């Protein structure tokens, strides 16, 4: 994957920051498993497993912490 998609962690609002955190999480999966076909095949296994969904939420939360810190928690 050579396309540059992440140019900054700076966002205008917490909502944009959270959406970036989700994008970071999704891109992490895409980098780890670059095959669209394999990801599509695996999706039913993890999408209906509560432990996997909680783990996904934890990854998003960690990424949101990173984005929040980069934005000084949106404080002036």
Secondary structure, DSSP 4 states (H G I P E B T S, - for coil): --------S--SSHHHHHHHHHHHHHHHHHHHS--HHHHHHHHHHHHT-HHHHHHHHHHHHHHHHHHHHHTGGG--
